[in-house]
Amino acid sequence: MRNKRILIAIALILSLSLLTGGCTSNTKPASKVSETDKGEKVLRIAFPDTLTTLDVVNGSAATMLLEVAGVVQTLVAVDSNFALRPSLAAEWKRTGGTTWVFKLRDDVTFHDGTKMNAEAVKWCLERSLAQNPSFAQTINLKSVSVIDDYTVELETAVKTGELPEALTNVATAIVAKSSLNEQGEFTKAVGTGYFRQDSFDVSSGRFECVPYDGYWGGPVSSGITRRVVLSMPDSSTRSLAAQNGEVDIASDVPFSDLQKLAGAEGVKVEKFFTARTYFFSYNLNKPYLQDENVRKALIYAINKKELVDDVLLGVGTVPKGIFIDSMPWANTNVDTYEYDPAKAKTLLAAAGYKDSNGDGYLDKDGKKLALRIITGSRRPGNSLIVQAVQGYYKNIGVEAGVAVIDGNASNEAIKNNEYDLNLSSAATGYVPSASYYLSTYYYSRNTNGQRINYSNPELDRLIDECRAASDPAEKYASSKQAQAIAQNDAAVYTVANYGAVFVLSSKIKNFSYSAAVHDFVVPYATDLE
């Protein structure tokens, strides 16, 4: 009980410190947003990043335009049950190991009035491939060929049964050629969604859009006449803007604000569970972490239920494996290393660690087991988790220092091998497939595997097998076997499932959340009373 009180205190103190000192130099204070013209019904949304461009080859821009503003769309969509559904593509079929044919809708126009057809899709996808290397890696697309006005053939660089899943990703958003000026610069997002761009102020990151009368999906039952999206990368700024009525929708606010917000007039707080995780990557370039006894001991030392309930204040869930339960390919019959500090100490002893000088910390061959844990500052739970884990490790005699740093500093620390554990947060449904997340963070030839020096040939084989298969039963079987191996190796470990917190105006209606999306979708039907 004493440890629990300490952990709660740590969480609250750290949250408050972030609230008072978390603003960075690129954070712009929120300003009161008034209706553009008298009589308009304006929905104001806080976007948790700084928008410096609207080019869809930029991840933040594509996310905002697709999920928040509803200006652009992809060929394929995914519902809250992780099932694919048609969007700009009406149907698709795999025609070979590396070839797919997509039939496009023939009734869609871009916001400039031109037809969304095969030539437009080819141009857009080829441009994204040329300018966005991470997109090319995600989709594994080799070429796009026009079959007829509304049919395209897509060829991939590897055998994959998951191209339609990849085409749900924000990076595959389709825009018209008129998005670019004569110099080839992206100046306006001309998409196909229910809303069309009205204005963008690059200096403040403020974006405005209005309904598109020619939307192919027909009229939407919403009275909103304008959406205003405000760049607010700092979580405390978003929280204050929601409290002051400056925005109608804000996500990922500091957890320490939840109780205050829950009782605030004019707002409501809602929590959702999503396909995103908090996970540790262990740096196997360090000899002591190459011993799986050490890695597993560090997992057994963490009380994951206490971490979720008390440190994260219930914003999240305790993982039963790598994926959340609702994902159809999730394997929950894996070892989850339930909290057992005694077992952690036994495993460390088996690895040769003992407290030889009585200082309370374990050492081996005269060298203390001292760890450096790093994490990014963007997600509100990251700093709370590493601070709590530092305490859990102290309980088993392991010294740990923590550093909460921005993305650039994190990348530099990883590049220079200046860390032992890295806590990250990632969307397991970024591409809603049975292999994508495993391939991204566990596969030996991808960035994370190479960074941490992790390789398991059998795991790689199963991931390849999963990606190549078309039959769902085969895919899920391969994925579940791969998950079991990855969980046993404990080189990358999910410590908690993410929780999404939204502060909504009490006037908001028809807002829904899908666990399958990248961050959050504001449905077209979202309205204000």
Helices and strands as residue ranges (DSSP letters): H 2-21, E 42-47, H 59-63, I 64-68, E 76-78, E 84-86, E 89-94, E 99-104, H 118-131, H 133-139, E 141-148, E 151-156, H 163-166, G 170-172, G 177-179, E 195-201, E 206-211, E 226-231, H 235-243, E 249-251, G 255-257, H 258-262, E 267-282, G 287-290, H 292-300, H 304-306, I 307-311, E 316-317, H 341-350, E 363-364, E 367-368, E 370-376, H 380-395, E 399-405, H 407-415, E 421-427, H 436-442, H 447-452, H 457-468, H 472-489, E 492-505, E 508-509, E 527-528
